[in-house]
């Protein structure tokens, strides 16, 4: 625990103000303490408040507090840390300053601990933590942790018994389930966990057990689990830290997965604030640095069979080896190296029958294994040679903990008999990616083909074309023909609707061209032709997509599983609904590729076809991506008739996906800039295809409506511009009328868009987009 202490006479009432790191320090001239300086240099930034460290002697006269109020900058709220003071003093100072300054003041009510990564943790029992004081208002408890993680309010906030011998105690990085009592060793471990375990904003760490302490049971963990909010459960990572008692010889992750009947993610050691993770030895000291850092455990099936844990996160084995699949890297033309819980496996690109057993061998906290599997090697001794070569390339610490041994030797140590399969000669002319499909977590949902079998299904290239190319319906009287609902607000679909595969049809190979001729609104699609998610969910659509993609689905989902598992927002969700998430992610990846161009043509024409179930999966996938609030832009060539249409219509609804960018690019075609104030557009960077990546693309989902704010046509030497604001679902009634009471939002959006245009005018535009990808940016929203 870091407590600021400054002793000595108070001296005069003058104060010095220092800005160090992310904090402002107030102290007497020449009396800045080392403790205050160290805190300021390490504390995390506060984006909402001015972080102020008051470093004064305990016998300071009251007049110094008047000086504190006078020298504080007159902006933002204040987060207050007072050196050498008890909790009552801090609370009184927080209340007094809030009344004196008329500003919000956050002060610690309890013992303050400096945590790893610059966090500040306040805990002294029930109700303690950071408290917000405001002039004339009752103080409000804010959090125990700064910065406040997303999971804090959904987890227990105070020490609570889990059994007669266990306690769940809050710590900076999460919760520590430990034996009850005041063992002196636990005091040391508490300090260690505070100083080393990082406070992640998106993941809560549950540390189970105390080295050298009494064993805990699974009941201690389950009683904590039932108190966690559902979103927090998906953000939880477990660490096996001390003795536990199980009914059988399971790992903590497998035992919890079987107990809770859901996916459980464990760390393979104790994470540290430096970004490393090290195994935990029985005495609590640090072991080796494993390659696999997070493991996903699933419950046993109905036969009592447990699948090997999935490596959800890992560190690279060595150097810059190309990763060709989840935790699999090319290391030679005829060999790959795979990260498994027990270490590394050097093997043929085609996994031998022994590889699943190697993936199932649990991590040894003391031993790092570099395993070679001779099955399938191109010549005798080839894998042993490559393993020894790899050993020499490991970093010093990894070599000190590692040993090189054959797969059969490691299996024998664990009582598993090697398959003894004959060595198959594998010759590769070009190192083509070979991802171990069986490793990806895509089996959470049973696979049932829809309509035809995968072998009979047409290529997705053909399946994405509309069934028929029909002429759009006649112009409507209103630009907004139906309530503009976000795609997450589903419309009921007829019970007879079924997204059955369609016969092959020619694929569209170019982006929709803005036609000449009359300007008119897009036709409103019937439920069967709309990309809105139906009330019944997307089970049929996802099965249809997996069926039609066949083997290609396995390749794409394996690649995307690796990508998603490395992003915190998906880690918890992958433990519960991996099949749904991966299917939707595959749909988004395909849509963003040139193969998805046909989808918008069919949606905008309001036709029924294979593009509809595909688009619904894309919508679902986009809903899991980060949103973009602010200006989005693209360019187009707009004729006078379409400019007039926008002037005459207050709002329009786009029934296809609308592609836009977060900033202008050099070389964009068109004479008019369309600039949209976005509230729900989704950033696609995470799922962009490598061969046609547009890093700053955002997508508006079908059914999004836009308010027309300003229309200016292009003129000699001057670009035209159309300024739009995305409308919220609540702004349009069932007849398509826009709520007139939201006019202030129009003014605010218009002012913000013009400010953004002024900034863009002086900024260097981004590099040009590839011509094939650029064809997606130019659709006039809501118009044929």
N, C-alpha and C positions, 0 to 999 in steps of 0.2 A: 504494500500500500504506500502511495506517495503522498505525504502530507507536507505542505509548505510551512516552514517554521522560520520566523525571523525574530530574534531576541535583541534586547537593548533599549535604550531610552528613545522616546518618541521624537525628540528633537523639535524643529520648527514645523509649521503647518504646510510648508511647501511640498509639492509632489512632482515627481518626474514621470513622464510617460514614455514608454519604449514600445515600439512595434517589433516583435521578434517572432519569426515564423508565422503562425496563424493566429496569434494572440496579441492583445494590447496589455502591457504590464504597467500598473501604477505602483510606485514605491517612493520612499524618501530619496532625495538626491544622494547618489553614491552608495546606496544600500540595496542594490538589486541582488537577491539571493540566488545561489546556484540552483536551488530547487525550482524556483520560479522560471529561471532561464531554461532549465531542462524540460519543464512541462511545455513551455511555449514553443520550443523547437520541435517537439514530437507530437503535439496535439493535432487532431484532424481539423480540417477547415469546417466552419459553420457557415453554410450558405445563406441562412436566414437571420442570424444574429451576430452581433459583435461580441467576440469571446474576450472577456476582461478578467485578468488575474490581478487581484488586489493583494499586494505583497507588503503588508505593514506589521509592525510589532503588535503583540497582543495587548500592550498597555497604551495603545494609541488613543489620544484624546478624541472626543466626539467631533471636534472641529475638523479633523482630517476627513471625516465622511462628507462634510460640506464641500471640501476640496475635491473629493472623489466625484461628487455630482457635477461640479463645475467643469472639470477637465474632460469628462466623457464626451466624445463626439456626438453631435445632435442628429443621429440617423440610426435607423433600424432598432430592433430590440437588442437586449443584452443577455449574454450567458455569463454568469458570474461565478468565479472561483476565488475563495477567500483563504489565504494562507494562515495556518495555525489557529483556526477558529472552530468552535464546536458547531453542531448542526443548528442550534437555536440562533446563534449569531448570524449564520448564513441566511436563515429564513427571515430574520428581522431585517437584515440589510437588503434582502431582495424586495421585501414589502415596502421598506422606506424609500428605496431608489425608484420603485415603480410609481409611488405617489408623488415623489419630488419631481421626477422627470416626465411623468405622464406617458411612460413607455413600458412595454412588456419586458419583464426581467425573469430569467430562468436561473434558479439557484438550487444548489444541492441540499436536500434534506436527508442527511445520512452520511456515512463514511464514504469518502471519494477514493476510488482506486484507478490508477492509470492502467489501461489495458493495452494489449498488443495492437499495433497498427494505429496508435494515436487516439484510441477511445477513452472515454471517461465513464466509469461505472459507479453508481451510487446505490448502496444497499446497507441497511442496518436493521432489517426486519420488516414486518408488515407496514405497507403504506409509504415506505421511504423511496426516495428517488429524486429525479429532477422535478421541481415544482414551478409552475408558471404563475407569476404575480402580475396583476394588472390593476391600474388605478381604479378604486371604487368597486372592485369585484372580488369575489371569493377566490382564494388561490386554488389552482387546479393541478392535480398530479399529471405529469407529462410522460415520463418514461424512466426506466432504470439506466438505460444505456444511451450514450451519445457517441457517434451518430446513431439514431434510432433505427434498428433493423426492421424489415417488413414483418417479421414473425413475432415481434415482442408481445403485442397485445393478445396473441392467440396461444400463449404458453404461460405456465404458472409463473407468478411474479415474486413469490416468497417461498422460503424453505417449508416444505410440507413432508410429513412422513409418508413413506410408501409401504411400510410394514413396521412390525415391532423392532426390526433391526436395520431398516433402510430409510434414507432421507433424500428427497429431491431438492437440491439447493441451486438457486440461480447463480451463475457465474457470468463474466462478461461475454464469453463466446456462446453461451447457451445454458445448459443445465447439467449439473453433476449429480448422478445418483450414487450415493456413497453409503458406507455403513454408518449407523447412528453412533453418537458419542463424540468425545473431544480428544481423540487420539492425536498426540503432538505431530505425528507424521502427516496427518491430514492438513494441519495448518501449513506445513511446507508445500504439500501438493496443491493447496488452494492458491498459494502465491505463484507457484509454477504455472498453473492453468491460466491464471490472470495475465501473467507476463508473456506467455508463449502462444496460447490458443487464440487465433485471430477472431475478431468479431466480423463475420461476413453479413452484409445486409440482406442477402437472399437465402442463406442456409443457416439453420440452427444446429449446433453440435450437441449431442447428448453423450456425455462421458459416463461410462458405466463401470463402477467398481473403484477400489482404492488399493494400489499396490501394497502388499503386506497386511491388508485388512481382512476382516471376516468376509466370507463369500456371500454374494447376493444371489437372489433367485430371479427367475423370469417374472414372478409376480411383482417385484419392485419396478420392473420396466413397464409391465402392462398397466399398472395403476397410474403411471405417468402418461402413458399413451392415450388412455381414455379421456384425459383432461385436455389434450391438444386439439385445437380447432383443425378441421379437415385440411384447409390450405397449409397449415403449419406442418402437418404430418408429411405432406409431400415435400416440404423443405428440410426435413430432418435427416441428419446423418449421425450414425452411432459410432462410438469408439469403444472398443474393448480395452479397459484400462487396468482392471484389477480382477481378483478371483471371482468366479461365477460358478454356480452349481446348476448343471443341466441333467435331465433324465437320461440323455445319451450323449455321445461324443460329437455333438454338432458344433458348428461355429455359432457365434452370437447372431450373425445375420440370418443363417438358415433357421435357427431356433425361433427367432422373432417372426420370420416370414411364415413359418408353419403355425405359430401361435395366433398371429393377426390375420392370416389368410390373404395377405397382400404383399406387394413388392417392398423390400426393405433395402436401403442403401447404407453400407458401412464404409468408413474410412479404414484403410489397412494399417493405420498407425495414428499418431497424434500430429495434426497439422500445426505449423508454427507461423508466426507473423512474418517470417522471412520468405514464405512461399514454399518451404520444404515440408515434407511429411516423413516421419521416421517411425519405425516399428517401436512397440513398447515392450521392454524386457520385464520379467517377473518382478524385479525390484523397482520398476518405474523408470529406469534410465532408458536413454534412446538407443535403438538398434540401428539397422541399416536403412537406407532410403529406398523403398520399394518402387518398382516401375509402375505397377498397378496401384492407383491411389484411391479409387472408389469402386466398390463392387455392388452390383445389383443382385439380390437374392430373391428367388421366387418360391412360393409354397410348393410342397410336394404334390404330385398328382394323385388321382384316386387309387393308384397302386402303391402309393408310398414312395415313389421314385422322385428324387430331387435332381433337378437339372444343374449343371455346373454354373457357378456365378458368372455374371456378365461383367466384363471390365468396362465400367461406365466412364472412367477417367483414368489417364495414365500420363507418365512422362516419357519422352522419347528415349529409346535405348542409347543412342550415340549419334552425335553429329546431326546432319541434315538428311537423313535417309528419307526417301519418298514413302509416304503412308498410302497404301493401296486399298485398305479396308480397315474396319474397326480394330485398332491396336495391332495391325499387321503392316510390316515394312519390307520393301525390297532391300536386300543386302548383297545379292549377287545375281547374275542372270538366271541361275538355276536354284535359287534359295530365297526364302523369306525368313524374317524373324518376328515372332509373335509374342506380345506381352501377355503373360498369364499370372495369376496370383502368386505362384511359387517362384517366379522370376522371368526368364526369357527362354523361348523354344526356337532353336535354329532348325528349320525343316524344309522339305520340298514345298513348292507352291500348291501342290495338291495334298491336303491333309491326309495323313495315314490313319488307320483305325485307332492308333494309340493316342492321337491328339486330344479327343474329347476327355480321355482319362487324365491327361496331363493338365488340362484346363480345370479339372475338378480337384486337383491336389491343393490343399490349403497353404496359405503363406506361413512360413516359419520365421518368427521374429528375429532369430539369430542367424539364419542362413539364406543367402542369395544364391539361386541356382541358375547356371547357364547350361541349358539342356540341349543336346543335339539328337535329332531323330534320323537315323540312317535310312529309314524306309523311303524309297523313291529317289535316292541320291544318284547322280549321273555316273559316278565312278566310286569304287570302294574307298572309304576313308574321307570322302569329300566333305561330309557334314562335320566330322570331327575337326578337320583342318580349318573349316570356316569358323567353328566355335572357338578354337584356340586363337584364331586371328581376331575375332570379335572381343575375346577376353582382353587382348592387348590394347584394344581401342577404348575400353571402358575408362571412366575417370578413376582416380586413385582410390577414393573411398569405396566405390562399387567393387573394384578388384579385391580390396582387402576383405570384403565380406562374401565374395563369390567363389564358387567352385564349378568346374566343368565336368559334366557327367552325361552318359548316354541315357536316353529316355527309359530303356529297360531297367537301368540301375535305380533311377528315381522311383519308378513304379514298384519295383521289388521292395524298396524301403517302406513303401506304404501298403504292402500286401496286395498289390495289383499285378496280375500276370500280363506281360506284354503280349500283343497279338501274334507276333512272329510272322507277320505278313511278308511275303517275298518282296525284295526290293524291286521297284519298278523304275525303269530308266525314263527320265523325263528330259526332253530336249525342248528348249524354248528358243525360237528364233528372235522374237522381240518380247521384252518383258511387258506383257499385257496384264493389267490389274486382275488379280484373282482374289476376290474377297470371300472369306469363309462365311457363306450365307447362313449356315446353321448357328452361327454365333449371335446373330442380331436378335434383339428382343421383339420379334414380330409375331410371336405365337400366343400372345395374350388373348386373342380372339380367334375362335375356330374359323377356318377358311372353308367356305361353301360356294362353289361356282354358281353363277346365276345364268340361267338360259342355256348356254353352251359351255363346253369344257374349254380349258385354257388352250389346248392344242387346236381347237376349232375356231378360237376367237380371232377376229380380224386384227390387223396391226392397229395400234393406237393412232398412227398417222392417218389411216383411213377413217377410223371410228370417230375422230373428232370433227369431221366435216358435217355440216347440217344435213338433215335428211332430204330436204328440198329447199331450193332457193326460191322463195315466194316474194312477190312484190309487197312491200310494206303497206299497211292499211292506209286508208284515206286520212288526210290531216284531221287532227282533233281541234276542237275549239279552244282548249286550254293546253298550255305547254306541260303542265303537271296534270296528268290524267288520272292519277291515283295517289293515295297517300304515299309520300316518299319515306319508306321505312328502311332502316339499316338492315343488312342481311341477317343480323343476329335476332331480328324480330320476325319469326317465320310466319308464313301464310299457310293455311291448311291446304293440303294436297288431296285430290280425290283418291278414294280407296283403290280405284282401278289403275291409278298411275303406276307404272313400273318402268324403271330405267333399263329395259332390256337392250342387249347389243343389237346393232343394226348392220345390215350388209355393208361391205366396203363401198365407200364412195370417194370420189376424187378429193384429195386434201387441198385446202386453200393454201397457197404459197406466198401470198402477198398481203400486206395490211389492207383493210378496207379503205377505199379511195373515196374522198368526199365528192359526191356526185354533183354535176351541174344540174340545173333544173330547179323546180320549186323547192323552197325551204319548208320543211314540215317537221313536226315532232315525231319522235320514235313511237311506233305502236306499243301500246301497253300489252305485255305478254299475259297469256292465260297461265294459271298456276303450273300446268305441265310444261310450259316453255320458259319459266322464270328460274333464275339462279338462286332465288330466296330459299333458305333452308326450311323444309316442311316440318310440321309439328311432329311427325312420326320419327324424325331423326334421319340419319344418313347411312343406316346399316346396308340397305340395298345398293346405294350408290358406291359405297366403298368396296363391297364385294364385286360389283360390276367392274370397277377400275382394276382391282387386283386380278380378276379373271382375264380381262382383255390385255393387260400388260404381260401376263404369264411370267416367264423367267426374268424378264427385264425388271419386274417389280422387285425381285430379290436383290438384284444388283443396285438399283437405285435406293431402296430402303436401307440397305447396309451402309452405303455411303452417307446417307442422311442421318442415320442413327448416330454415327460418330460425330457429325456436325452438331446435332441437337444436344447430345449429352455433354458437350463442352460449354453449353450456355445455361446459366442457372435457371432461367425461366422455364426451361423444358425438363430439367433434371427430375423434379418431383413428379411431373406428369408422365414421364416415361415409365415410372414404376407402376402406374395404375392403368394406363390406356395406351400402351405403346403401339398396338396395331392401328388404332384410330389416328393417332398423331402422325405416325410414319406414312400412312396412306394419304392423309391430307397434305403432308409435306411433299410427297412424291407428286401429287397433283399440282401444287404450286410450282415446283421445279420444272415440270413439263410445260405448264402454262407460260412461264417466263422464257422458255426456249422458243426458237422459231416454230416448233411443232404446235404451239398453242395459239398461233395467229388466227386459226379458223374459228376459235371459240367465240370471239366477240362478234364476228359476222353473223353467226347463228343467233346469238342472244339479242343483238340489235334488230334482227329481222323478226323476232318473236316466233321462231319456228321451233317445233318439237324435234328433238334428235339427241344423238349421243353426246353432243356438247353440253347438254343440260345437266346430267348427273356428274359429268366431269367438272363443270363450273361450280356446282354445289360443294364438291370436295375442296376446290380451290378456295371458295369463300370461307369454309370452315378452317382451312389451314392459315389463311390470312388473319383470321380473328385471334390467332395465338401469337402473331408477330407484333413488334412494338408499333405504337401509333405515332403519327406525325401531326403535331399541332403547329400551325404556322403556314407560311406561304409555300405553294407548290406551283410550278410553271411548266409550260410547254408551248411550242409554236405551231402555227398552221397558216395556210393561205385562206383567207375568208373573203368571199365575194360580198357585194353590196346587199344582196337579198338576205343572206344569212345574218349579216350585221343588223339589218332591219328587224329580222325575226327576234333577235336577242333584245332589241330596244322595245319591241312590242309585247314581250312576255316577261312577267315578273320572275318566273322560275322555270327550270327545266329538270327533267329526270333522265338520267343515263341508265340504260338497262344492260349495257355491257360493262366490262372492267375499264376504268379510265386510268391510263398510264400518265404519270406526271413525274417531275423532277424536283428536288429540293433546291435547285439553283440552276441558272442558265449555263448552257454549254456552247462552246464555240462551234461555228459552222452549222447551227440549227437552221433548217429550211423553213420558209414561210415568212409572211409579211406582218403577222399579228402575234402578239404575246397573249396567251391566256393564263391568267394568274388567279389561283384559287386559294382562299383561306380555308385550310383544312382543319377538321376536328378529329376525324377517324381514319384518314388514309393510313395504310400500313406500309412500313419500311420493309423492303424485300431483300436487303443486302445479305441476310443470313442464308437465303435459299437461292440466290442468283446462280445460274449455271456458269461454269468456268469459261466456256467457249463464247458466251454472249453476255457477259456480266455488265450490268449497269448499276454501279455501286450506290448511286443516290436516287434510285427509282422509288416512287411510292405508288400504291394502287388504291383507288376508290372502288368499293365493291358494287356490283350491279344493284340497282334500285336506289342509288344515292341521288338526292335532289340538290340543286344549286340555285341560289338567289343571284339574279343579275344586278350588279351594283353600278357598273359604268361600262359604256361601249364607245370606243373611239376608233374610227376607221383609219387605215393606212393612207398616207399622203406623200407627196414628193418630199423625200429626205426625212420622213418621219414614220416610224413603225406604229401600227395600230395596236390597241390593247383592249382586252375584254376582262374585266375584273368580276370575280364571282365569290360567293361565300357558301360553304357547305351548310345545308339546312339540317337541323336536328329533327328527329322523329316527332318530337312534341310540337314542332312549329307548323305542322300541316294537319288539317283535320281530315275526316273520312271523305269529304267531297273535293279534297285537293286545295282548299283555301289556305292561304298563308296567314299566320297570326301576326296582325299588324302591330301588336304591342311590343314586338321584338325589334322595332326600328332602330333602337339605340345600338343593337348589335351590328346592324349594317354600317352605321357611322364609325363604330370602333374598328370593324374589319377593314373598311375602306381606308381609314387613316393608317392602319397598320400595313396594308398592302402597298400604299404609296410610299411609306417610309422604307419598306423593303425594296421597292423598285429603285429608290434613290441610292440605297446602299449597293445594289447590284450594278448600278450605272458606273460606280467607281471601282468595283471589284474586277479582278481578272476572271473571265469565265473559265469553266472547267474544260478539259480536253474534249474534242468531238467524240460523239458516240459512234460506234460501229454502224455502218449503213444499214445492215440487216436489222439491228435492234432499233435504230432510229425510226423505222417505219411504224413502230407501235405508238409513237408520240405525235399525235396530230388529229385525233378524233375530236370533232366538235361535240361536246357533251349535250345529249338530248336531242340532237338533230340528225335527220336522214341526210 
